[in-house]
Amino acid sequence: MNIIALHNAVAALRALEPTDLDILYQWENDPRVWTASGTLTPYSRQMLWKYLQDYTGDIFKSRELRLMAVDSESGDAVGTVDLFNFDPANSRAELGLLVGPDHRGRGYASAMLDLVADYACNHLGLRQLYVIITADNTVCLELFDRHGWQHAGTLRSWVRHGRDYIDALVFQRVF
């Protein structure tokens, strides 16, 4: 049984488990999210298994923290939250948030965003989080705007999409 350390009425965040292999394999190999994640090639089960085996969850050691988001009632995996590019000298990290395709539109992203922001500020002692979102991802842009994140800048032609390049917007939450 997993011990849930962070939860609200909608979702909970927990450590990665070996049993997450199949759902991670499915999500990591979904080409629809590759633009947002910067992924260029599929991951093998072996690669993900090794990642799970070697994963420590120590953000100070690996400069990354990945948590599984689960439904608060059922415990079913609904997405992942990543803090990466962790910069302890400046007390900041970049945020990645994924809600699985079958779970979108149910409030999980908002719940996950609230939980990870609270955790980053109150438990990790971070001063700020930032996220980079492509300009065409209106759902994400609206989510971060609704949650009070500030538009901090625009990165012109930042993300390649086929032969075209898309601007990316930087949003920032300073605690």
N, C-alpha and C positions, 0 to 999 in steps of 0.2 A: 504494500500500500504506500502511495506517495504522501509525503507530508507537504501540505500546501502552506507556504509561508506568506503569500500575498494573495488576497482575494477581495472581491466585492460581490454584489448580488448577481452580476452577470458572468464574470470570468475570474479565473485564478491563474497565477503564474507559478510554475514549479521548475525544478531542475530537469534537465534532459535525462531520459532513461533509455536503456538498450531497447526497450519495447517501442520506442519512438522511431525505430529504423524505417519501417514501412511507410509511415506518413511523411517523414522527412524525404524519403526517396521520391515519393509522389510529388510533393511540393517543390523540391529542389529541381526536379526535372520537368517542370511545367514551363514551356517556352513563353507563355504569356507574362510571366513575372521576371524573365531574364533581363529585360531592359532596366527595371527598377533595381534589380540586385547586382547588375554588372556581370552576370554569368554569361559565358560564351559557349560552354560545352556541357553536356549532361554529366551527372555524377553517377558512378557505379555504386552498387550496394556495398562493395568492398571498401571503397573510399569513405562512404558515410559510416560504415561500421567502425573503421579505424578512427574516424573523427570522434565517434561516440566513446570508443575505448580510451582514447587519449585525452578527452576533454576533462579539464579540471574544474571549470566553473570559477576559477580564480582570476578575476578581472585585473588584478594587480600583476599577476604573472604573465598571462596571455594577452592582455590588453583587449580582451573580448569577454562578453558575458551573453550567453544565449539561454533563453528561458522558453519553455513550452507554455502556451496559453491553453487552458482547458475551460470547458463550460463548468460553472460553479455547481450546478446540480448534478449533471451526469458524469462529469470528469472526462468527457470525450475531448480529445485534442481538437482545437479550433484554429490555432495559429502559432506563430513564434514571435518573440521579441528579441532583438539583438542590440546590445550596446557594444560598439566597436570603435576603432580608432581612439581608444581611451587615452587621454592625455592627463596623467595625474598631476603634472606640474602646473597645469592650467585648470584643473578640475572640470574637465569637459569630456563628452563622448558623443559620437554620432549614433543616431538611432535608426534601426531598421525594424519595420513592423509588417508582418504578413498575416492576413486572415485567409484561411483556406477557401478555395472557390465555393465549396458547398456551404460555407458558414457566413458568407457576406450578407450585409444588409440586416443584421440582427443585433447590432449594437456592440459587437465584440471589439471592434477597433477602438471605439471610445473608451470602453472599459479597460482595455489593455494599455491604452495611452495614459489614462489616469494612474493606473497601477505602477507602470514603469517610471513615470515622472516622480511619483511619490517615493518610490524605492531609490531612485537615483539621488534625489535631494536629501531625503531623511535618513537613509541607511548607508549610501555610498559617500555622502557628503559632497556631491558634485555641485558646482556653481551653475552649470548650464548643459543643455542637450541641444543638438542641432540635427536637422534632417535635410536631405537633398532630394527634391521631388521634381520629376519632369513636368514641364509646363502643360502638357496635355493630360495629366492625371488629375482631373478636376475633383474626383471623389476624395483623394488624399489632400489636395490643397484645401478643400472645404473643411475636412476633418481637423486639420491643424489650425486653421483660422478659427473655427468654432471653439477650440480648446485654448485660445488665447496665445498661440505661438505667433511670434512676430516675423514678418517677411524681412530678412536681413540682406538680401541681395539676389541678383540674377546672374547666373553663369551662362553666357551666350554660347550657343551651339555646343553644349556640354556632353550630350549623350547621343551616340550614333544609333540611328534606327534605320536599318537597311542602308540606303545611300544618302539618306538625309540626316541632319543633326537637329536635335531638339534642345531648346533652352531648358535649364534646370533652375529651380528656385530654392534658395536656402531659407529655411525657417529655423528660428531659434527660440528656446525657452530658457530665460535666465531666472534663476530662483532667488 
